[in-house]
């Protein structure tokens, strides 16, 4: 054995020892993960439950901070009053609530106007018809579900799951608002704390890289998101005024939908054209239909070539094909929110890819 040990290359023996230890350690870790799967699953559930409102709160805080700073500057020009920040946050949320209330009022008034225009005899006749055909209607629904391989109980389970999802969304939004308030109150101290922690853990060089990344991300995201909100508001107001002048039915409601849709590139025009067709075509308002489509096309041309580029300035430099690809990927990963942030994320990735290419070109 001694001769055998002396004949072996000590370098390769050491490498084999390290490799064997690595394999054994990996097997042990995988075994622990396998036998403690329930624990890690619960831990992941808790982590995601906490992370969701934190992310929502961060987004709300990021979007509202400029408004809060403006309000605070009005009440606290000399920076002497501590209560100014609290009042600014309160007024900012009241402004958001007022905007949401205005949207709800517009929708309710539109529905009320359409309902009040319905003839009472038509409603009674429709009620009799529904009463007569209720059993046939339920049979048709049950037959349709059976043909799709579903039952009434399974359909009820789907509705319950939808209700649970809505509850989770409302809960996440509620706690997200609470987190956003704390972020806006103590944002500077929180940022300084984590900046110090990051510098201690990773070193000064990585701190500078993180600072540069945050600066680039803030420039792109703020330039895009806030620019898109301002652009959507302008398009909403222009559409409402023009549609009211040309006599398009439900002008304010369509303008609101166009403005909301315009938060996502290429979605606003599609929503607007579809809404005009749905409102005008059934009532035979062909003149208003043509006027609405033409005027919306003109508004979108002005927005795409003048308003939107000026708002976004030079912060977002990205090809339209990459915009479409980013929207598809963002929608697949994160739905509406994913589509909302897909373009600035793609722009940020492109910025760093361009810097990488420039660096490689200089090295050559």
ABEGO torsion letter per residue (X at the ends): XAAAAAABBAAAAAAAAAAAAAAAAAAAAAAAAAAAAAAAAAAAAAAAAAAAAAAAAAAAAAAAAAAAAAAAAAABAAGABAAAAAAAAAAAAAAAAAAAAAAAAAAAAAAAAAAAABBAAAAAAAAAAAAAAAAAAAAAAAAAAAAAGBBAAAAAAAAAAAAAAAAAAAAAAAAAAAAAAAAAAAAAAAAAAAAAAAAAAAEAAAAAAAAAAAAAAAAAAAAAAAAAAAAAAAAAAAAAAAAAAAGBBGAAAAAAAAAAAAABBGAAAAAAAAAAAAAAAAAGBAAAAAAAAAAAAAAAAAAAAAAAAAAAEAABBBBAAAAAAAAAAAAAAAEAAAAAAAAAAAAAAAAAAAAAAAAAAAAX
